[in-house]
Amino acid sequence: MTPGGTGYDRARRVRNARADHRPALIARCTDPDDVMAVLAHARRHGLPVAVRGGGAHVAGWGTCDDGAVIDLGGMKHLAVDPLARTAVAGPGLAWGEFDDLTQQSGLAVPGPRNPDVGIAGHTLGGGVGDLSRQYGLTSDNVTFFELVTADGRHVRADADTHPDLFWALRGGGGNFGVVTRFGYRLHPVDGVVAGPLVHPAHQARAALRTARDWLADAPDAASLITLLWTAPPLPFIPTDLHFERCVVLIPSWFGPADEADKVLAPLRRGPIRPAADGVTRLAYTAYQRLLPSPPNADRQHVYNRGELLPELTDHTIDLLIDHWEAGGPNFSVVVGALGGAISRAPAGPTAFAHRDARWFVELCAQWYGDADSADHIRPARSAWQALQSASRGPYVNLLPDPEDQWVRAAYGEPGHARLRRVKADWDPGNLFRFNANIPPDTAKESDR
């Protein structure tokens, strides 16, 4: 698809409408041969290359100006082996599509809470989800990658074949090639006891502290996210809180259903009682759809960024709530649980750093209208800057600014240095740079 052609304007969009780019061509690939052909064309004509899976990254990766976009959205194949508990998946799948099929066998892999997010970018960036406290990151559950490299080779990376590349792909993002197949290890998931606990805004501090204290002693089969937002008119929000500031705790329990009431009691019947309690037994796929996407999502401007925190102190809670209260109605804060198996690195070393973090915080500005609205961006940036003293570093899947210092902070200096060496081996010309970019180690290149 090229500028002026039928469907081009629709095809060039990504989830973040702030990324308003016009590529020279958009190639809708269906197999590795297509990917190789696009890369060969780009090399011949000196075109930059962007790679799109689901197109949902907060920075708007997956497009570029005057370059070639490799659109993998049509590569949606998925083969599930229920006995081996494995899956082989194409990079065009969204998590909702993936979960719908694996759940037919009562299986799942840790994935995000939003079914519209693509599997490819989420996995390559490490991947955090509610099942992660039990089973580790999404990338911890990858058994192999197949990818097309910058020089046009189609290779496989796993624990035995190209182990350095396998290490780098589990957290290092799209810096090393175009992944055309993912192998996953699956786990039994027979539903979940979960749901929203809604509190008015004046209970925000008490609700967050209760959630923090509960998680400190909760089993790994328990997880939680908290939303500080201006509530849309969703069915689980009391009508008197529609379009009002409120706090929603969403705990989840993946253990035996008959133990859920005891495990979740401190949140449901503790010192502060929710204004609405929607906790119930749900299919895993229904749980993933508790929070629907906004209307015309691809027309919405997004400035979201996430930080990984070792602790959620009273000071940090106060800081977050103060910024939330000072921000406008389109600024919200998400606080989610980490820890458990993430900290134990069940798959061994990977490029994902900061495994000792016990919480992540996502600062969300989402709006329609002026793409560069300072009124909307300022609250999120201000809260992020204030959070720096408490943060281990950014979460690369929620990193909207590609400055080198923040990419380094996401991986830590030893990890970043190793990633640069792997980059020099597999993409010495930095062809794959529309991402949280890791430049190749030029010293290693000069030694060749």
C-alpha positions as CSV (number, residue, x, y, z in Angstrom):
1,M,0.0,0.0,0.0
2,T,1.4,3.4,-1.0
3,P,0.3,7.0,-0.4
4,G,-2.9,7.9,-2.2
5,G,-3.9,4.2,-2.6
6,T,-7.2,2.8,-1.3
7,G,-7.0,2.1,2.4
8,Y,-3.6,3.7,2.9
9,D,-4.7,6.3,5.4
10,R,-6.5,3.7,7.5
11,A,-3.5,1.3,7.3
12,R,-0.9,3.8,8.4
13,R,-2.6,4.4,11.8
14,V,-1.3,3.0,15.0
15,R,-3.0,3.0,18.4
16,N,-1.5,6.3,19.4
17,A,-2.9,9.0,17.2
18,R,0.0,11.3,18.1
19,A,2.2,9.1,15.8
20,D,0.9,10.6,12.5
21,H,3.4,9.4,10.0
22,R,3.3,8.7,6.2
23,P,5.4,5.8,5.2
24,A,6.5,5.3,1.6
25,L,4.9,1.8,1.6
26,I,3.1,-0.5,3.9
27,A,3.7,-4.2,3.2
28,R,1.1,-6.5,4.7
29,C,3.2,-9.7,5.1
30,T,1.8,-13.2,5.4
31,D,5.0,-15.2,5.9
32,P,8.8,-14.9,6.4
33,D,9.4,-14.8,2.6
34,D,7.3,-11.6,2.5
35,V,9.4,-10.1,5.3
36,M,12.6,-11.0,3.5
37,A,11.3,-9.4,0.3
38,V,10.5,-6.1,2.0
39,L,13.9,-6.0,3.8
40,A,15.6,-6.6,0.4
41,H,13.6,-3.8,-1.2
42,A,14.4,-1.5,1.7
43,R,18.1,-2.2,1.4
44,R,18.1,-1.6,-2.3
45,H,16.4,1.7,-2.0
46,G,17.9,3.0,1.2
47,L,14.5,3.0,3.0
48,P,14.2,3.1,6.8
49,V,12.2,0.1,8.2
50,A,9.5,0.1,10.9
51,V,7.9,-3.2,12.1
52,R,4.3,-3.4,13.3
53,G,2.7,-6.2,15.2
54,G,-0.4,-5.0,17.0
55,G,0.6,-1.3,16.8
56,A,-0.3,-0.6,20.4
57,H,2.9,0.7,21.9
58,V,2.5,3.9,23.7
59,A,5.3,5.6,21.7
60,G,3.5,4.8,18.4
61,W,6.2,2.5,17.1
62,G,5.2,0.5,14.0
63,T,5.3,3.4,11.6
64,C,7.7,6.0,10.2
65,D,7.9,8.7,7.6
66,D,9.1,7.9,4.0
67,G,10.1,4.4,4.9
68,A,8.9,0.8,4.6
69,V,6.4,-0.5,7.3
70,I,6.5,-4.3,7.7
71,D,2.9,-4.9,8.9
72,L,2.6,-8.4,10.5
73,G,-1.0,-8.0,11.4
74,G,-2.1,-10.7,9.0
75,M,0.2,-13.4,10.5
76,K,-2.4,-14.7,13.0
77,H,-1.6,-18.4,13.0
78,L,-1.8,-20.3,16.3
79,A,-1.2,-24.0,17.0
80,V,-1.9,-25.2,20.5
81,D,-0.7,-28.6,21.9
82,P,-2.8,-29.2,25.0
83,L,-0.8,-32.3,26.1
84,A,2.6,-30.6,25.8
85,R,1.1,-27.3,27.0
86,T,2.8,-25.4,24.3
87,A,1.7,-22.9,21.6
88,V,3.3,-21.6,18.4
89,A,1.9,-18.2,17.4
90,G,2.2,-15.6,14.7
91,P,3.2,-12.0,15.5
92,G,-0.1,-10.6,14.2
93,L,-2.2,-12.0,17.0
94,A,-3.7,-9.8,19.7
95,W,-3.9,-11.2,23.2
96,G,-7.6,-11.5,23.1
97,E,-7.3,-13.7,20.0
98,F,-4.5,-15.8,21.6
99,D,-6.4,-16.3,24.9
100,D,-9.7,-17.2,23.2
101,L,-7.9,-20.2,21.5
102,T,-5.6,-21.3,24.3
103,Q,-8.5,-21.1,26.8
104,Q,-10.4,-23.7,24.8
105,S,-7.9,-26.1,26.3
106,G,-7.9,-24.4,29.7
107,L,-4.5,-23.0,29.2
108,A,-2.9,-19.5,29.1
109,V,0.4,-17.7,29.2
110,P,1.0,-14.6,31.3
111,G,-0.2,-11.7,29.1
112,P,-1.5,-8.1,29.5
113,R,-4.9,-7.1,30.8
114,N,-5.9,-5.5,27.5
115,P,-7.0,-8.0,24.9
116,D,-6.3,-5.5,22.1
117,V,-2.5,-5.4,22.7
118,G,-0.5,-7.4,20.2
119,I,1.5,-10.4,21.5
120,A,4.7,-9.5,19.7
121,G,5.7,-6.2,21.2
122,H,4.4,-7.1,24.6
123,T,6.5,-10.3,24.7
124,L,9.6,-8.7,23.3
125,G,9.5,-6.0,25.9
126,G,9.4,-8.5,28.8
127,G,5.7,-8.7,29.3
128,V,3.8,-8.2,32.6
129,G,0.4,-9.6,33.4
130,D,-1.8,-10.9,36.3
131,L,-0.5,-14.4,35.9
132,S,3.1,-13.2,36.1
133,R,3.2,-13.5,39.9
134,Q,2.6,-17.3,39.4
135,Y,4.4,-18.0,36.2
136,G,6.8,-15.2,35.5
137,L,6.9,-12.7,32.6
138,T,5.5,-13.4,29.2
139,S,9.1,-13.5,27.9
140,D,10.0,-16.1,30.7
141,N,7.5,-18.4,29.0
142,V,9.0,-18.2,25.5
143,T,10.6,-21.4,24.3
144,F,11.9,-20.1,20.9
145,F,11.7,-17.3,18.4
146,E,11.9,-17.5,14.7
147,L,13.0,-14.2,13.1
148,V,14.3,-12.6,9.9
149,T,17.5,-10.7,10.6
150,A,18.7,-7.4,9.2
151,D,20.8,-9.2,6.5
152,G,17.8,-11.3,5.4
153,R,18.4,-14.6,7.1
154,H,15.6,-16.6,8.7
155,V,16.9,-18.0,12.0
156,R,15.7,-19.7,15.1
157,A,16.8,-18.6,18.6
158,D,16.3,-20.7,21.7
159,A,18.3,-21.8,24.8
160,D,20.6,-24.0,22.6
161,T,20.7,-22.1,19.3
162,H,22.0,-18.6,19.3
163,P,21.6,-18.3,23.1
164,D,22.8,-14.7,23.3
165,L,20.1,-13.7,20.8
166,F,17.5,-15.7,22.8
167,W,18.6,-13.8,25.9
168,A,18.3,-10.5,24.2
169,L,14.9,-11.1,22.6
170,R,13.4,-11.8,26.0
171,G,13.1,-8.1,27.0
172,G,15.2,-6.3,24.5
173,G,12.4,-5.3,22.2
174,G,12.4,-5.3,18.4
175,N,16.0,-4.4,18.1
176,F,17.3,-7.6,16.6
177,G,15.1,-8.7,13.8
178,V,11.5,-9.3,12.7
179,V,10.0,-12.2,14.7
180,T,7.8,-14.3,12.6
181,R,6.9,-17.1,15.1
182,F,6.9,-17.3,18.9
183,G,7.0,-20.6,20.9
184,Y,5.3,-20.4,24.3
185,R,5.0,-22.6,27.4
186,L,1.4,-22.6,28.6
187,H,-0.1,-23.1,32.1
188,P,-3.5,-24.4,33.3
189,V,-5.9,-21.5,34.0
190,D,-9.4,-22.6,34.9
191,G,-11.1,-19.2,35.4
192,V,-10.4,-16.6,38.0
193,V,-12.2,-15.0,41.0
194,A,-11.8,-11.3,40.3
195,G,-13.7,-8.0,39.8
196,P,-13.8,-4.3,40.6
197,L,-14.0,-2.8,44.1
198,V,-15.0,0.8,43.7
199,H,-14.2,3.5,46.2
200,P,-14.9,7.2,46.1
201,A,-11.9,9.6,45.7
202,H,-11.7,10.5,49.3
203,Q,-10.8,6.9,50.1
204,A,-7.9,6.8,47.6
205,R,-5.1,6.8,50.2
206,A,-6.7,4.2,52.4
207,A,-7.5,2.0,49.5
208,L,-4.0,2.0,48.1
209,R,-2.4,1.4,51.5
210,T,-4.9,-1.5,52.1
211,A,-4.0,-3.0,48.7
212,R,-0.3,-2.7,49.4
213,D,-0.5,-4.3,52.8
214,W,-2.7,-7.1,51.5
215,L,-0.3,-7.9,48.7
216,A,2.7,-8.1,51.1
217,D,1.3,-11.4,52.5
218,A,-0.8,-12.6,49.5
219,P,0.1,-15.9,47.7
220,D,1.6,-15.8,44.2
221,A,-1.8,-16.8,42.8
222,A,-3.2,-13.4,43.9
223,S,-2.6,-10.2,42.0
224,L,-4.1,-6.7,41.8
225,I,-4.3,-3.5,39.8
226,T,-5.6,-0.2,41.1
227,L,-7.1,2.6,38.9
228,L,-7.2,6.2,39.9
229,W,-9.4,7.7,37.2
230,T,-12.4,9.7,36.2
231,A,-14.9,6.9,35.9
232,P,-16.7,6.3,32.6
233,P,-20.3,5.0,32.8
234,L,-19.4,1.3,33.0
235,P,-21.9,-1.2,34.5
236,F,-19.8,-1.8,37.6
237,I,-19.5,1.9,38.5
238,P,-22.3,3.2,40.7
239,T,-24.3,5.9,38.8
240,D,-23.5,8.6,41.4
241,L,-19.8,8.1,40.5
242,H,-20.2,8.2,36.7
243,F,-17.7,10.9,35.4
244,E,-16.4,11.4,38.9
245,R,-13.0,10.8,40.4
246,C,-12.9,7.4,42.0
247,V,-10.6,4.5,42.8
248,V,-11.1,1.0,41.5
249,L,-9.2,-2.0,43.0
250,I,-9.3,-5.1,40.8
251,P,-7.9,-8.0,42.7
252,S,-7.6,-11.4,41.1
253,W,-7.3,-14.9,42.5
254,F,-6.1,-17.8,40.3
255,G,-6.0,-20.4,43.1
256,P,-8.7,-22.8,44.3
257,A,-12.1,-21.0,44.0
258,D,-13.1,-22.1,47.5
259,E,-10.2,-20.2,49.0
260,A,-11.0,-16.9,47.2
261,D,-13.3,-15.5,49.9
262,K,-10.7,-15.8,52.6
263,V,-7.8,-14.5,50.4
264,L,-9.8,-11.4,49.2
265,A,-11.6,-10.6,52.5
266,P,-9.1,-7.9,53.6
267,L,-9.9,-5.9,50.4
268,R,-13.7,-6.6,50.4
269,R,-14.5,-6.4,54.1
270,G,-11.6,-4.6,55.6
271,P,-11.5,-1.2,57.4
272,I,-12.8,0.6,54.3
273,R,-15.8,-0.9,52.5
274,P,-16.1,-0.4,48.8
275,A,-19.1,1.5,47.4
276,A,-19.5,-1.4,44.9
277,D,-18.2,-4.9,45.0
278,G,-18.1,-6.8,41.6
279,V,-15.9,-9.6,42.6
280,T,-17.1,-12.9,41.2
281,R,-15.9,-16.0,39.4
282,L,-15.1,-15.3,35.7
283,A,-13.8,-17.0,32.7
284,Y,-10.2,-15.8,32.1
285,T,-11.2,-14.3,28.8
286,A,-14.1,-12.4,30.4
287,Y,-11.7,-11.0,33.0
288,Q,-9.5,-9.7,30.3
289,R,-12.4,-7.7,28.9
290,L,-13.5,-6.0,32.2
291,L,-12.1,-2.7,31.0
292,P,-13.2,-2.0,27.4
293,S,-11.2,0.1,25.0
294,P,-12.5,3.7,24.5
295,P,-14.5,4.5,21.4
296,N,-12.5,5.4,18.3
297,A,-9.4,4.3,20.2
298,D,-7.1,4.8,17.2
299,R,-8.1,8.5,17.1
300,Q,-7.0,9.1,20.7
301,H,-3.8,10.7,21.6
302,V,-1.7,8.9,24.2
303,Y,1.1,9.9,26.5
304,N,1.5,6.9,28.9
305,R,4.7,5.9,30.7
306,G,5.4,3.2,33.3
307,E,8.0,2.9,36.1
308,L,9.0,-0.1,38.2
309,L,9.1,0.4,41.9
310,P,10.8,-1.7,44.6
311,E,8.2,-0.5,47.2
312,L,5.0,1.4,47.4
313,T,5.6,3.6,50.4
314,D,3.2,6.0,52.1
315,H,5.2,8.9,50.6
316,T,4.9,7.4,47.1
317,I,1.2,6.9,47.5
318,D,0.7,10.5,48.7
319,L,2.8,11.7,45.7
320,L,0.7,9.8,43.2
321,I,-2.6,10.9,44.6
322,D,-1.5,14.5,44.9
323,H,-0.6,14.5,41.2
324,W,-3.8,12.7,40.2
325,E,-5.9,15.2,42.1
326,A,-4.1,18.1,40.4
327,G,-4.3,16.6,36.9
328,G,-7.3,16.9,34.7
329,P,-10.1,14.4,34.0
330,N,-8.1,12.8,31.2
331,F,-5.1,11.9,33.5
332,S,-5.2,8.6,35.4
333,V,-2.9,6.4,37.3
334,V,-2.6,2.6,37.2
335,V,-0.8,0.8,40.0
336,G,-0.1,-2.9,39.5
337,A,1.4,-5.8,41.4
338,L,4.7,-7.5,40.5
339,G,6.9,-9.8,42.7
340,G,6.4,-13.5,43.1
341,A,7.8,-15.6,40.2
342,I,9.0,-12.5,38.4
343,S,11.7,-12.0,41.1
344,R,12.7,-15.6,40.9
345,A,13.4,-15.5,37.1
346,P,11.9,-19.0,36.4
347,A,13.5,-19.1,32.9
348,G,16.9,-17.9,34.0
349,P,18.6,-14.7,32.9
350,T,16.8,-12.6,30.4
351,A,17.3,-9.0,29.1
352,F,14.4,-7.8,31.4
353,A,16.0,-5.9,34.3
354,H,14.7,-4.8,37.7
355,R,13.2,-8.1,38.7
356,D,13.2,-6.9,42.3
357,A,10.5,-4.4,41.6
358,R,7.3,-5.2,43.4
359,W,5.0,-2.6,41.7
360,F,4.6,-0.9,38.5
361,V,3.0,2.5,38.0
362,E,1.5,3.7,34.7
363,L,0.8,7.4,34.3
364,C,-1.8,7.8,31.6
365,A,-2.8,10.8,29.6
366,Q,-5.3,10.0,26.9
367,W,-7.3,12.6,25.0
368,Y,-8.9,13.7,21.7
369,G,-8.1,17.0,19.9
370,D,-4.7,18.7,19.8
371,A,-2.0,16.0,19.5
372,D,0.6,18.1,21.4
373,S,-1.8,19.5,24.1
374,A,0.5,20.6,27.0
375,D,-2.6,20.6,29.3
376,H,-2.8,16.9,28.9
377,I,0.8,15.9,28.7
378,R,2.0,18.1,31.6
379,P,0.3,16.2,34.4
380,A,1.7,12.8,33.3
381,R,5.2,14.2,32.8
382,S,5.1,16.0,36.1
383,A,4.0,12.9,38.0
384,W,6.7,10.9,36.2
385,Q,9.4,13.3,37.2
386,A,8.3,13.3,40.8
387,L,8.4,9.5,40.8
388,Q,12.0,9.2,39.7
389,S,13.5,9.1,43.2
390,A,11.3,6.0,44.0
391,S,11.8,4.2,40.7
392,R,14.1,1.3,39.8
393,G,13.7,2.3,36.1
394,P,11.2,2.5,33.3
395,Y,9.2,-0.4,31.9
396,V,10.2,-0.5,28.2
397,N,6.7,-1.4,27.0
398,L,5.5,1.9,28.6
399,L,8.4,4.1,27.5
400,P,7.1,6.9,25.2
401,D,10.4,8.8,24.9
402,P,13.3,7.0,23.2
403,E,16.1,9.0,24.7
404,D,19.2,6.9,25.3
405,Q,19.3,7.6,29.1
406,W,15.9,6.1,29.6
407,V,16.6,3.1,27.5
408,R,19.8,2.6,29.6
409,A,17.8,3.0,32.8
410,A,15.3,0.3,31.6
411,Y,18.0,-2.3,31.3
412,G,20.7,-1.2,33.7
413,E,24.3,-0.6,32.6
414,P,25.5,-4.3,32.5
415,G,22.4,-5.4,30.6
416,H,22.5,-2.5,28.2
417,A,26.1,-3.1,27.4
418,R,25.4,-6.8,26.7
419,L,22.5,-5.8,24.5
420,R,24.7,-3.5,22.5
421,R,27.1,-6.4,21.9
422,V,24.3,-8.6,20.7
423,K,23.0,-5.7,18.5
424,A,26.4,-5.4,16.9
425,D,26.3,-9.1,16.0
426,W,22.8,-9.1,14.5
427,D,22.0,-5.6,13.3
428,P,25.3,-3.6,13.1
429,G,23.8,-1.0,10.9
430,N,20.9,-0.3,13.3
431,L,18.3,-1.0,10.7
432,F,15.7,-1.8,13.4
433,R,15.7,1.5,15.2
434,F,12.1,2.5,15.5
435,N,11.8,1.1,19.0
436,A,13.4,1.7,22.4
437,N,16.6,1.7,20.5
438,I,19.8,-0.1,21.5
439,P,22.6,1.1,19.3
440,P,25.2,-1.4,18.3
441,D,28.5,-1.6,20.2
442,T,30.8,0.1,17.7
443,A,33.9,-1.0,19.5
444,K,32.9,-4.6,18.9
445,E,32.2,-3.8,15.2
446,S,35.7,-2.3,14.7
447,D,37.3,-5.4,16.1
448,R,35.9,-7.5,13.2
